[in-house]
Amino acid sequence: MVIQLVLASGSSIRAQLLRNANVEFNVMVPRVDEDSVKRAMMAEAALPRDIADALAEMKARKISGKHPDAWVIGCDQVLDFKGQLISKPESADQAVAQLVRMRGQAHKLFSAAVIYENGQPIWRHVGQVLLRMRDTSDQYLKDYVARNWDEIRHCAGAYMLEAEGVRLFDTIDGDYFNVLGMPLLEILNFLAQRGVIAQ
């Protein structure tokens, strides 16, 4: 039996990661109010890891309800800086302010994925990466944001590690794919074990 895979995400990077791995799938973007879920969970002192997991599950569940026979992959990523969630910047000035706050210090990224079938979760994983930023100058950060705003405005923490953002970091401890927003190796391992992709 051939299983249809659906990526419940509007992220071009996540889609490209699956395409690069030669995985056949469709994209369906779920309409979910992520901000209200984050606010509610933060008000209840939920851990950043659990918030990432809940958001990924919410996306997968939304699409699975419309396509019960497909395996739906929901993903989300949150940035934890000293116990506080850092979201996508709303302006270039806010992006600079976020980077100034985090420079010279460490933060964590949690990348969650949940796979749904028939409206039920059948697999989940949350990957964690620890990143330490360099102590970069105010001027460099302002110039960096000005050069890259169109791309980084969609990124928690206002950086893309796969582009110039790599210059912001001293060390990265963890899986590179988790930094990009998807625990790709774990997803591929599960799909291979279940016979959805060849191995």
C-alpha positions in Angstrom: 0.0 0.0 0.0 1.3 3.4 -1.0 1.1 6.0 1.7 0.7 9.6 0.8 2.9 12.0 2.7 1.8 15.5 3.4 4.0 18.3 4.9 1.7 20.5 7.0 4.0 23.6 6.7 4.5 26.7 4.7 8.2 26.6 5.3 10.2 26.5 2.0 13.2 25.2 3.9 11.4 22.2 5.4 10.0 21.3 2.0 13.4 21.6 0.4 15.0 19.3 3.0 12.5 16.6 2.1 12.9 17.2 -1.6 16.7 17.0 -1.2 16.2 13.6 0.5 14.2 12.4 -2.6 11.0 12.0 -0.5 7.7 12.4 -2.4 5.1 14.5 -0.6 2.5 17.2 -1.0 2.4 20.5 0.9 -0.7 21.8 2.7 -0.4 24.8 4.9 -2.6 24.6 8.0 -4.4 27.7 9.2 -3.6 27.8 12.9 -3.3 30.6 15.4 0.2 29.9 16.7 0.5 33.0 18.7 -2.5 32.4 20.9 -1.4 28.8 21.6 2.1 30.1 22.6 0.6 32.8 24.8 -1.8 30.3 26.5 1.0 27.7 27.1 3.5 30.3 28.3 0.8 31.6 30.8 0.7 28.1 32.2 4.5 28.0 32.4 4.9 25.3 29.8 8.4 24.3 28.8 9.7 25.6 25.4 10.2 22.0 24.3 6.5 21.2 25.0 5.4 24.3 23.2 7.2 23.3 20.0 5.7 19.8 20.3 2.2 21.1 20.8 2.5 23.5 17.8 3.8 20.7 15.6 1.0 18.4 16.6 -1.7 21.1 16.1 -0.5 21.6 12.5 -0.5 17.9 11.8 -3.9 17.3 13.4 -5.5 20.2 11.4 -4.5 18.7 8.0 -5.0 15.1 9.1 -8.6 15.9 9.8 -9.1 16.7 6.1 -6.8 13.9 4.7 -7.2 11.0 7.1 -5.6 8.4 4.8 -2.3 10.4 4.5 0.6 10.6 6.9 0.8 14.2 7.8 4.0 15.7 9.1 3.7 18.8 11.3 6.7 20.7 12.4 7.5 23.7 14.6 10.6 25.3 16.1 11.0 27.5 19.2 14.0 29.5 20.5 14.6 29.4 24.2 16.8 32.2 25.6 17.3 31.9 29.3 13.8 30.4 29.7 12.1 33.0 27.5 10.7 32.3 24.0 12.1 34.4 21.3 9.7 34.7 18.3 10.0 35.9 14.7 10.9 39.6 14.8 8.1 42.0 13.8 10.4 44.7 12.5 14.1 45.2 11.5 14.6 47.2 14.7 13.2 44.3 16.8 15.5 41.9 15.0 18.5 44.0 15.9 17.4 44.2 19.5 16.9 40.4 19.7 20.4 39.8 18.4 22.0 42.4 20.7 20.3 40.6 23.7 21.5 37.2 22.6 25.1 38.0 21.5 27.9 36.5 23.5 25.5 34.0 25.1 24.0 30.6 24.5 20.4 29.8 23.5 18.5 26.6 22.6 16.5 25.7 19.6 13.8 23.0 19.9 12.6 21.5 16.6 9.6 19.3 16.9 7.9 17.0 14.4 4.7 15.0 14.8 3.2 12.5 12.3 -0.5 12.0 12.2 -2.6 9.3 10.5 -6.4 9.1 10.7 -6.5 12.0 13.1 -4.2 10.4 15.6 -0.5 10.9 16.3 1.7 7.9 15.4 5.1 9.4 15.9 6.8 12.4 17.5 10.3 13.8 18.1 11.7 16.9 19.6 15.4 17.7 18.7 17.5 20.2 20.7 20.4 22.3 19.7 22.6 24.5 21.9 24.0 27.5 20.0 26.5 30.1 21.4 26.7 33.5 19.7 29.8 35.5 19.1 30.1 38.9 20.8 29.5 40.9 17.6 29.4 44.6 17.3 26.3 46.8 17.2 27.3 48.0 13.8 27.7 44.5 12.3 24.3 43.4 13.7 22.6 46.5 12.2 24.3 45.9 8.8 23.5 42.2 9.0 19.8 42.8 9.6 19.7 45.5 6.8 21.3 43.1 4.3 19.2 40.0 5.2 15.9 41.4 6.5 13.7 39.8 3.7 14.9 36.3 4.7 15.4 36.5 8.4 12.0 38.2 9.2 10.6 34.7 9.0 13.1 33.2 11.4 12.9 32.9 15.2 15.9 34.7 16.5 16.4 36.7 13.3 19.1 34.5 11.7 19.5 31.8 9.1 22.4 29.5 9.8 22.5 28.4 6.2 23.3 31.9 5.1 25.3 34.8 6.5 23.8 34.1 9.9 26.5 31.5 10.5 28.9 34.4 11.2 27.0 35.2 14.3 28.0 31.9 16.1 31.0 30.6 18.0 29.8 27.0 18.5 26.8 24.8 17.7 26.1 21.6 19.6 23.5 19.5 18.0 22.0 18.4 14.7 22.3 20.9 11.8 18.8 19.9 10.5 17.3 20.8 13.8 18.7 24.3 13.4 16.9 24.5 10.0 13.6 23.6 11.7 13.1 19.9 11.1 14.5 16.7 12.8 15.1 15.3 9.3 17.2 12.2 10.2 14.7 11.0 12.8 11.8 11.5 10.3 13.6 9.6 7.6 14.5 6.8 9.9 10.9 6.4 11.0 9.6 6.5 7.4 12.2 3.9 6.4 11.4 1.6 9.3 7.7 1.7 8.4 8.4 1.0 4.7 7.1 4.4 3.5 10.5 5.1 1.8 13.0 2.6 0.5 16.0 1.6 2.5 
